[in-house]
Amino acid sequence: MPVYYEDVEVGTVETNGDYDVTREEVLSFAERYDPQWFHTEPDRAAEESPYGGVIASGWHTAAMTMRLLVEGTLADAATVGAKGVDELRWPVPVRPGDSLHIENEVLEKVPERPERGLIRARTRTFNQDDERVFSMIGNVMYLRRSDE
């Protein structure tokens, strides 16, 4: 059964994971979408970057987070997209070999239209050491149950 706007409760926290980050995926994503040298050149990054090695693009981290969110919280949700995100942050870099999991907390419900409402939720991504590597507040549109 789909999870509609009316089914979502403020304060609910769900956790989902694990996503294993591979070197090949980090390099491939970066070469295609964020070709900065500290994402694409492992040898140079190990020697010259402040990170001590190649790191995933923040946009890749956002994409991996979205995958975990869709596979978990949003898998059965009656969503019709999002209006955007607030407070997007990457406090710790993601590295090849990391294993990611997420925590999603419902912050607010805003009734918008008879057919849908907005759910504001904070999503945080953590690595295997429980370091927060990503966070955002998503503004997701959920369908409302019809009265029929």
C-alpha positions as CSV (number, residue, x, y, z in Angstrom):
1,M,0.0,0.0,0.0
2,P,1.3,3.4,-0.8
3,V,2.3,5.8,2.0
4,Y,0.3,9.0,1.5
5,Y,0.7,12.5,3.0
6,E,-1.9,11.6,5.7
7,D,0.2,8.5,6.7
8,V,3.4,10.5,7.4
9,E,4.0,11.6,11.0
10,V,6.2,14.5,12.1
11,G,9.1,13.2,14.2
12,T,9.3,9.8,12.5
13,V,12.9,8.7,11.9
14,E,13.9,5.9,9.5
15,T,17.3,4.5,8.8
16,N,18.3,2.8,5.6
17,G,21.6,1.5,4.1
18,D,24.2,0.2,3.3
19,Y,25.8,1.5,0.1
20,D,29.4,0.4,-0.7
21,V,31.4,3.1,-2.5
22,T,33.8,1.8,-5.1
23,R,36.8,3.5,-6.6
24,E,35.6,2.8,-10.1
25,E,32.3,4.4,-9.4
26,V,33.9,7.5,-7.8
27,L,36.2,8.0,-10.8
28,S,33.5,7.3,-13.4
29,F,31.0,9.7,-11.8
30,A,33.6,12.4,-11.4
31,E,35.0,12.1,-14.9
32,R,31.5,12.5,-16.3
33,Y,30.0,15.1,-14.0
34,D,32.6,16.8,-11.8
35,P,36.1,16.4,-13.4
36,Q,38.1,18.1,-10.7
37,W,41.5,16.5,-10.2
38,F,40.9,15.5,-6.6
39,H,38.0,13.4,-7.8
40,T,39.6,12.0,-11.0
41,E,43.4,11.6,-10.4
42,P,44.1,9.2,-7.5
43,D,47.9,9.4,-7.6
44,R,47.9,13.2,-7.7
45,A,45.2,13.5,-5.1
46,A,47.2,11.2,-2.7
47,E,50.2,13.4,-3.1
48,E,48.9,16.9,-3.4
49,S,45.4,17.2,-2.0
50,P,44.5,17.9,1.6
51,Y,42.4,14.7,1.5
52,G,45.3,12.3,1.1
53,G,43.6,10.6,-1.8
54,V,40.8,10.7,-4.2
55,I,37.3,11.6,-2.8
56,A,33.8,11.3,-4.2
57,S,32.2,14.4,-5.7
58,G,29.7,16.0,-3.3
59,W,27.1,15.6,-6.1
60,H,28.0,11.9,-6.3
61,T,27.4,11.7,-2.5
62,A,24.0,13.4,-3.0
63,A,23.2,10.8,-5.8
64,M,24.1,7.9,-3.5
65,T,22.0,9.4,-0.7
66,M,19.1,9.7,-3.1
67,R,19.5,6.0,-4.1
68,L,19.3,5.0,-0.4
69,L,16.4,7.3,0.2
70,V,14.4,5.9,-2.7
71,E,15.2,2.3,-1.8
72,G,14.1,2.9,1.8
73,T,11.8,5.7,2.8
74,L,10.4,6.5,-0.6
75,A,10.1,3.0,-1.9
76,D,6.3,2.8,-1.1
77,A,5.7,6.6,-0.8
78,A,3.1,8.3,-3.0
79,T,5.5,11.0,-4.0
80,V,5.4,13.1,-7.1
81,G,8.8,14.8,-7.0
82,A,10.4,17.5,-4.9
83,K,10.4,21.2,-4.8
84,G,14.1,21.4,-3.9
85,V,16.4,21.0,-0.9
86,D,17.6,23.3,1.8
87,E,20.7,23.3,3.9
88,L,22.8,21.0,1.6
89,R,26.1,20.2,3.3
90,W,29.1,17.9,2.8
91,P,31.0,18.1,6.1
92,V,33.3,15.0,5.6
93,P,34.4,13.6,2.2
94,V,33.3,10.2,1.0
95,R,36.1,7.9,-0.1
96,P,36.3,4.7,-2.1
97,G,35.7,1.8,0.4
98,D,33.2,3.7,2.5
99,S,29.9,2.1,3.3
100,L,27.1,4.6,3.6
101,H,23.7,4.6,5.4
102,I,21.1,7.3,5.9
103,E,18.8,8.6,8.5
104,N,15.6,10.4,7.5
105,E,13.6,12.5,10.0
106,V,10.2,14.1,9.1
107,L,10.4,17.7,10.3
108,E,7.2,19.2,9.0
109,K,4.0,18.7,7.0
110,V,2.5,21.5,5.0
111,P,-0.9,21.0,3.3
112,E,-0.6,22.7,-0.1
113,R,-3.5,21.6,-2.3
114,P,-6.4,19.2,-2.0
115,E,-4.5,16.6,-4.0
116,R,-1.0,16.9,-2.4
117,G,1.0,18.1,0.6
118,L,4.6,18.9,1.3
119,I,6.8,16.9,3.6
120,R,10.0,18.5,4.9
121,A,12.5,15.9,6.0
122,R,16.1,16.1,7.1
123,T,18.2,13.4,5.5
124,R,21.7,12.7,6.9
125,T,24.2,10.3,5.4
126,F,26.8,8.6,7.5
127,N,29.9,6.4,6.7
128,Q,30.9,3.2,8.4
129,D,32.4,5.2,11.3
130,D,29.1,7.1,11.8
131,E,30.7,10.3,10.6
132,R,28.1,12.5,8.9
133,V,29.2,13.0,5.3
134,F,26.1,14.6,3.9
135,S,22.9,16.4,5.0
136,M,20.0,18.2,3.4
137,I,16.4,19.1,4.1
138,G,14.2,17.8,1.3
139,N,10.9,19.3,0.3
140,V,9.0,16.4,-1.1
141,M,5.5,16.4,-2.5
142,Y,3.2,13.6,-1.4
143,L,-0.1,12.8,-2.8
144,R,-3.1,13.0,-0.5
145,R,-5.8,10.3,-0.3
146,S,-8.8,11.1,-2.4
147,D,-12.2,11.2,-0.7
148,E,-13.6,8.8,-3.3
